[in-house]
């Protein structure tokens, strides 16, 4: 059974930092491209950052220079370090694992709220 378990969300003040983790089970983690998406209330889910099996990365323009995605293929874990957080970063953050159309999985999401 495939499981993607996000953790690390919470409430943080503007300008603060937060780190998210996504522990994967039931997949050959090292073969998957991994990504973080987010969905704010009333908005569509959007890509935040992605990382290939060989750790090539890409970021949404809105988070470049502030967020860092990384992975540990030994621990089967995906990370997202978020710095200089803004209120507009408030959303539910989802972990995504993607191998092909038949093997694409989502976590349950973790809430990140940036507010004074």
N, C-alpha and C positions, 0 to 999 in steps of 0.2 A: 504494500500500500504506500502510495506516494504521500509524503507529508512535507509541507513547507511551513515552518513556524517562525513568524516574525516576533521580535521583542525589542524593547528599548524605547518605545514611544512614550509620550507624556506631555506635560505642560512646561514650556520654557519661555523666558522673556525675550523680547526682540534683541537681537545681537548675541544671543546665547548659542550654545552648541548642544547637539544631541547625537548619539550614535545608535543606529539600528543594526540588528542582526537578523539573519534568516538561516535557520538550521534546516538542512534538507535531509530527508530519509527516503529510501525506496527508489532512488534514481542513481545512475552513474554520474554523479555530480560533475566530475571533471570533463564530461563530454558536452555538457549543456552550456549554452549561452544563458546568462543570468541578468536580471534587470530589476530595478525598482520603478514602480509606477505610483502615482498618487491620484486621488480623486477628492476634490473639494465639493462641498454641498452645492448642488445645482449645476455642477460642471462635469464634463466628460473626463474619464480616466486618461491621464497623460503620462508619457514616458519621462522619467526623471533622469535615469542613468542606466547604462548597460555595460556589460563586460563579457568578452568572449572567453572560451576555454583557455586561451593563451594570454588572457588579461589585457587585451586591447579594450580601450574604454571609449565611450562617447556620452555626452551630457546634453541635456536641454539647455538652451541658451540662458534660461532664467536662473540656473543653478551653477553655471560654469564659474570656477574660481572659489566657490563656497562649499560645494559638496564633493566628496571623494568616494567612489565605489571601489571595493576591493573584494577579493575572494581568497579563501583558504581551501584548496582542493584536498587537503589531508583531513581537515575538520569538517568538510562538507558544509561550509558556512559562507554566506554572503554578508557583506557589511556595507553600510552607508554612513559615512561621517558627515554630519551637517554642521557647518559653522556659519556665523553671521546670519542667523535665522531671521526671517521677516514674517510679519503677520500673514502675508500672502502664501507662505509655505504651509500654512495650516491645511491639513488634509488627512485622509486615511492613506497610509502608505502600504503598498502591496509588493510582495516578492513574487517574481515570475521566473520560471524555468522553461527554457525553450530548446527543444532538439529538432523537432519537425512538427508538421500539422497534427500528427497523431500523438505526439508527446509534448504537450504544453500544459503547464500546471501553474496554479496560483495559490498563494497563501491566503490566510483569513483576514489579513490586514492589521495594522496597528495605528492608533490615532496619534497624530502629532498636532499639538496646538501651540501656536506662538502668540502670546498675549501678555500685556503688562498687567 
